[in-house]
Amino acid sequence: MMLASGWRWDPERLASELEQRGWDIQLSDARLPEGGGSLSARRDRGGRALLLAVDAGGRVQASLTTVIEQRGETSGIGDVRLRLVHETQRTSTLSGTLTEVGQFWEFLRLLDALDGGRQAGAIPGPIADR
C-alpha cells in the first residue's frame, strides 16, 4: 500500500531497524489483505516504557510512560505476604501521519531524544542526521 509517493509499507525493514535499536517488535498484523497492516514495538529503559505503532498508511503513534514516584507497602493474609505498590506515572503521546519513509527515521530520532531524559512534553526542534 502506498499513501504518498515517498511512503512505502515495508514492515520487515522497519522491524529490522527497530530491533537493531533495541525495540521488541510485534509483527502479527504487519501484512493484511489488500496491502494494509501495522506493526507495534516496545522499548523499556528503567522506569520508562516507550510504545510505538505504525501502519501501512503512514500513521504513527508513540507513547512514553515515565514512573514519577513509586512507593510500596506490605500486608498479609494469614501467612501470605502481599505487596501493594502505589505508582504515579506521566505519559506523553506523539502522533501523526508520515508521507515519506525518511520521516519515519526522523520520528525515531525524535523519540530517542524524548526518551533520552528530556522533560516529557518538551519536543525538540529539527533533529540533524547523526
N, C-alpha and C positions, 0 to 999 in steps of 0.2 A: 504494500500500500504506500502511496506517495501523497503527502499533503501539499507540499510545495516543491519547487524544482530542486532544492537542496536537501530535503528531508527524505531519507530512505530508511525504512524499518529493517534493521539488521540486528535482531536480538542476540544472536550468538556473539557478534563483535562487541556489542555493548556489554554483555555479560562477561566476556573475557577481560575487557578493560577494567570493569568494576572489580572483578576478582583480583586482578593484579594490584589494585589499590586498596585491598583489604576488606572488601564487601562480601557478605554472604548473599547468594543470588537465589531467587525463586523464579524458575522459567516455566512453570506448569501451564501458563496461559499465553506463552510467547507467540505461538503460531496458531491462529484461529482461521476457519474457512474465510475465503474472500480477502485474505491479506491482513486481517486485524490481529490484535493480540496486545499483550503487555508483559512487562517484567517488573518485579519488585526486588529490592535489595535492602540489606540492613547492615549497619556497622556500629558496633558497641565499643566505647572507649571510656573505661572507668564509670563515672556517674552520668555519662552522656550516651544517648542512643539516637542514631540518625537513620530514618526510614526514607526510602526513595522509591517512587513509582514512575514509570514512563510507558507510554503506549504507542501503538503504531501510527497514530495521528499526530504525534509530537507533543502531546500533553504530558507535562511533568509536574510532580508534586514531591516535596521533601519536607519532613518534619524532624526538627531537632528537639529532643527532650532532654533536659538537664535536671539532675537532682539538686535542689537548692538546700534542703535540710532533711535530715533523717535522724530519727531517734526511736529507740526501741524500749520495750519493757517486757518482762517475763511474767507469766502467770502459770497456772496449772489446774488440771482437773485430776484430783487424786494424785497418782504418781506420774501422770503425763505432764511433761513440761511444755508449755506453749510460749511462743514469742510473737508479740504484736509489734509491728513496725509502722510508725507514722512517718509519712514522706510527703514533702512539698516539692512539686516539680514545676518547671516552666517549659512550655512548648512553643516553638516558633515554626511557622509553616511558610514555605516559599513555593509558589505555583505559577504556571503559565503555559503557553503553547509555543514550542520551538518551530521554526520554519526551515532551519538548516542544521545538518548534523554537527557542524562546527560549534553551534550554540550549545549542544549537549556537553561538550568538553569544557566550555566556559562555565556552564551551570555547575559542573563538578568542581571546578576551581573555586567558584563562589561558595559551594558547600564546604570545601576544605577550609576556606578562610573562616566561615562561620563556626565550624567545628574546632577550629584551632585555638579557641579560648576567647574570641571576641564576645562582646555582650550580645545576647540573643536579641534580635530585632535590629541590630546595627549592621546594615547591609553595606559592604564596602563599595566603592566606585568601581570603574572598569578595572579588570584584572589583566595585567600583561601576561603574555606567554612566558612560561618559565623555561 
